[in-house]
Amino acid sequence: MNYKKRNILVNLATNFALAFLIFSVGLVCFLPVESEAGSTDEAGLYRSGSESSDGVSLMFNVYWGTEIVYEILDVLDGYEATATFFIGGSWADDNAACLKEIASRGHELGNHGYFHKDHAKLSKADNKNEIVRCNQFITLATGVEPTLFAPPSGSYSDETLSVARSLNMKTILWSRDTIDWRDKDSSLVYTRATKNIRGGEFVLMHPMEATLKALPEILDYYKSRNLRCVNVGENLRLAITE
């Protein structure tokens, strides 16, 4: 299916709003970021949910692979599975229709920064700029304001965590990484997503052909182990209340 024509109409409709957004974010980023006591610890950082959960969370970091994203959504629908999609703002800018489709199918939207920068090397103001700009575009396009932030490449600093907390956002990493973007091997993706899997785990993925190919088998495996495929937010709620 060719989604490019559909995206063109949506992108034209959002161009004016995006220009206003960029101007607004520029103003926001000159506002001070409050520092918190104990900012040198990792408060607000999560690598998994509760081991007592019967849910596993698939996390898709999205900066490319638009047509594969649509196919992933179809597979998840077929298994009545939900996932969390951490959205790159610069990708969303060009693919607003796909972004809206992810939300409309009931999946969770998270923030993956606007330009995939190394947040460990950014100043506090630049950390805030990347996060806020992405959040505002997602909210503008879908009406959903993300509460979860996954730093690109898992790179973060104390300032990153402090900024996220000041925005009432949780910083998310993972308990296992399929490394699908590097190896492009569906058998490796399957093994890394299933071997010794436990409830509460966060499994990192990307919209890759190999991941799409492995996904049905992964979901079948979870089902055979009585594990549900749930979003990160659901896994976190159980962990936080325990």
C-alpha positions as CSV (number, residue, x, y, z in Angstrom):
1,M,0.0,0.0,0.0
2,N,1.3,3.5,-0.9
3,Y,0.9,5.9,1.9
4,K,2.8,8.8,0.4
5,K,-0.2,10.6,-1.1
6,R,-2.1,10.4,2.2
7,N,0.8,11.9,4.0
8,I,1.1,14.8,1.6
9,L,-2.4,16.1,2.5
10,V,-1.8,15.8,6.2
11,N,1.6,17.5,6.0
12,L,0.2,20.5,4.1
13,A,-2.4,20.9,6.8
14,T,0.2,20.9,9.6
15,N,2.8,23.1,8.0
16,F,1.4,26.4,9.4
17,A,0.8,24.8,12.8
18,L,4.4,23.5,12.9
19,A,5.9,26.9,12.1
20,F,4.0,28.3,15.0
21,L,5.1,25.4,17.2
22,I,8.8,26.0,16.4
23,F,8.5,29.6,17.3
24,S,6.7,28.8,20.6
25,V,9.2,26.1,21.6
26,G,12.0,28.6,21.0
27,L,10.4,30.9,23.6
28,V,9.7,28.1,26.0
29,C,13.4,27.0,26.0
30,F,14.5,30.4,27.3
31,L,12.5,29.8,30.5
32,P,14.5,28.5,33.4
33,V,14.6,24.8,34.3
34,E,14.2,24.2,38.0
35,S,16.9,22.0,39.5
36,E,15.9,19.4,42.0
37,A,17.6,18.2,45.2
38,G,19.2,14.8,44.6
39,S,19.5,15.3,40.8
40,T,22.7,13.2,40.8
41,D,20.7,10.0,41.5
42,E,18.5,8.2,38.9
43,A,15.1,9.1,40.2
44,G,12.6,8.9,37.4
45,L,14.6,6.4,35.3
46,Y,13.0,3.0,34.5
47,R,14.5,0.0,32.8
48,S,11.6,-2.5,33.3
49,G,8.3,-2.9,35.1
50,S,7.5,-5.3,37.9
51,E,8.6,-8.9,37.7
52,S,5.2,-9.8,39.1
53,S,3.6,-8.5,36.0
54,D,2.3,-10.9,33.3
55,G,3.0,-8.2,30.7
56,V,5.9,-7.6,28.4
57,S,6.3,-4.2,26.7
58,L,7.5,-3.9,23.1
59,M,9.1,-0.5,22.6
60,F,9.5,0.7,19.0
61,N,11.8,3.7,18.5
62,V,10.7,5.4,15.3
63,Y,12.9,7.7,13.2
64,W,12.4,5.7,9.9
65,G,10.5,2.8,8.3
66,T,7.1,4.4,7.9
67,E,5.6,1.7,5.7
68,I,7.0,-1.0,8.1
69,V,5.3,0.8,11.0
70,Y,1.9,0.3,9.3
71,E,2.7,-3.4,8.8
72,I,3.7,-3.7,12.4
73,L,0.4,-2.1,13.5
74,D,-1.4,-4.7,11.4
75,V,0.5,-7.6,13.1
76,L,-0.2,-6.2,16.6
77,D,-3.9,-5.8,15.8
78,G,-4.0,-9.5,14.7
79,Y,-2.8,-10.5,18.2
80,E,-4.7,-7.9,20.1
81,A,-1.4,-6.7,21.4
82,T,-0.5,-3.1,22.4
83,A,2.9,-1.5,22.3
84,T,4.7,1.8,23.0
85,F,6.1,3.8,20.1
86,F,8.7,6.3,21.0
87,I,8.5,8.9,18.4
88,G,11.3,11.0,16.8
89,G,9.9,14.5,16.3
90,S,11.7,15.1,13.0
91,W,10.2,11.8,11.7
92,A,6.7,12.8,12.9
93,D,7.0,16.1,11.2
94,D,7.1,14.3,7.8
95,N,4.7,11.4,8.7
96,A,1.8,12.9,10.7
97,A,-0.6,10.5,9.1
98,C,1.3,7.5,10.4
99,L,1.7,9.1,13.8
100,K,-2.1,9.6,14.0
101,E,-2.6,6.0,12.9
102,I,-0.4,4.7,15.8
103,A,-2.5,6.6,18.3
104,S,-5.9,5.7,16.7
105,R,-5.1,2.0,17.0
106,G,-4.7,2.3,20.8
107,H,-0.9,2.3,21.2
108,E,1.0,4.4,23.6
109,L,3.0,7.4,22.2
110,G,6.3,8.3,23.9
111,N,8.9,10.9,23.2
112,H,12.3,10.0,21.5
113,G,13.6,13.5,21.1
114,Y,13.3,15.8,18.1
115,F,16.6,15.3,16.2
116,H,18.0,12.1,17.8
117,K,20.8,13.9,19.6
118,D,23.1,12.6,22.3
119,H,21.4,13.9,25.4
120,A,24.4,13.2,27.7
121,K,26.3,15.9,25.8
122,L,23.5,18.5,25.8
123,S,23.1,21.4,28.1
124,K,20.0,21.6,30.3
125,A,18.4,24.1,28.0
126,D,19.1,21.9,24.9
127,N,17.8,18.8,26.7
128,K,14.6,20.7,27.3
129,N,14.4,22.0,23.8
130,E,14.7,18.5,22.3
131,I,12.0,17.0,24.6
132,V,9.6,19.9,24.6
133,R,9.7,20.4,20.8
134,C,8.9,16.7,20.2
135,N,6.1,16.6,22.9
136,Q,4.5,19.7,21.4
137,F,4.4,18.3,17.9
138,I,3.0,14.9,19.0
139,T,0.3,16.8,21.0
140,L,-0.5,19.1,18.1
141,A,-0.9,16.2,15.7
142,T,-2.7,13.7,18.0
143,G,-4.1,15.4,21.0
144,V,-1.9,13.1,23.2
145,E,0.7,14.5,25.4
146,P,3.5,12.0,26.0
147,T,4.6,11.3,29.6
148,L,7.5,8.9,28.8
149,F,10.8,9.9,27.3
150,A,13.3,7.4,25.8
151,P,16.7,9.2,25.2
152,P,18.2,8.3,21.8
153,S,20.8,5.5,22.0
154,G,20.0,5.3,25.8
155,S,22.3,8.3,26.4
156,Y,21.4,10.6,29.2
157,S,22.9,12.7,32.0
158,D,21.7,13.9,35.4
159,E,20.5,17.0,33.6
160,T,18.4,14.9,31.2
161,L,16.7,13.2,34.1
162,S,16.2,16.5,35.9
163,V,14.6,18.1,32.9
164,A,12.3,15.1,32.3
165,R,11.2,15.2,35.9
166,S,10.5,18.9,35.7
167,L,8.2,18.1,32.7
168,N,6.5,15.3,34.7
169,M,7.9,12.7,32.4
170,K,9.5,9.4,33.2
171,T,12.8,8.4,31.5
172,I,12.7,5.0,29.9
173,L,15.5,2.6,29.0
174,W,15.1,-1.2,28.4
175,S,15.8,-4.5,30.0
176,R,16.7,-6.2,26.7
177,D,17.7,-4.9,23.3
178,T,17.1,-6.8,20.0
179,I,19.8,-4.7,18.2
180,D,17.6,-5.1,15.1
181,W,18.9,-1.9,13.5
182,R,22.5,-3.3,13.4
183,D,22.1,-7.1,12.7
184,K,19.0,-7.1,10.5
185,D,18.5,-10.8,11.3
186,S,15.0,-12.0,12.2
187,S,16.3,-15.1,14.1
188,L,18.4,-13.0,16.3
189,V,15.6,-10.6,16.9
190,Y,13.4,-13.5,17.9
191,T,16.0,-15.0,20.3
192,R,16.8,-11.6,21.9
193,A,13.1,-10.8,22.4
194,T,12.2,-14.2,23.9
195,K,15.1,-16.0,25.6
196,N,14.4,-16.2,29.3
197,I,11.8,-13.5,29.0
198,R,10.1,-12.5,32.2
199,G,7.1,-10.3,33.1
200,G,7.7,-6.6,33.3
201,E,10.5,-6.5,30.7
202,F,10.9,-3.7,28.2
203,V,12.0,-5.0,24.8
204,L,13.6,-2.5,22.5
205,M,12.9,-2.7,18.8
206,H,12.8,-0.6,15.6
207,P,10.7,-0.7,12.4
208,M,13.0,-3.0,10.5
209,E,12.1,-5.7,8.0
210,A,13.8,-8.4,10.2
211,T,11.7,-7.2,13.2
212,L,8.5,-7.3,11.2
213,K,9.3,-10.8,10.1
214,A,10.0,-12.0,13.6
215,L,7.1,-10.3,15.3
216,P,4.4,-12.9,14.8
217,E,6.7,-15.6,16.2
218,I,7.6,-13.4,19.2
219,L,4.0,-12.7,20.0
220,D,3.1,-16.4,19.6
221,Y,5.9,-17.2,22.1
222,Y,4.6,-14.7,24.6
223,K,1.1,-16.1,24.3
224,S,2.5,-19.7,24.9
225,R,4.1,-18.4,28.1
226,N,0.9,-16.6,29.2
227,L,2.5,-13.2,28.8
228,R,0.5,-10.3,27.6
229,C,1.9,-7.7,25.3
230,V,1.1,-4.4,27.1
231,N,2.4,-0.8,26.8
232,V,5.1,0.6,29.1
233,G,2.7,2.7,31.0
234,E,0.7,-0.3,32.1
235,N,3.8,-2.2,33.2
236,L,5.0,0.9,35.1
237,R,1.8,1.4,37.0
238,L,2.1,-2.0,38.6
239,A,5.7,-1.4,39.5
240,I,5.1,2.0,41.0
241,T,2.2,0.8,43.2
242,E,4.0,-2.2,44.6
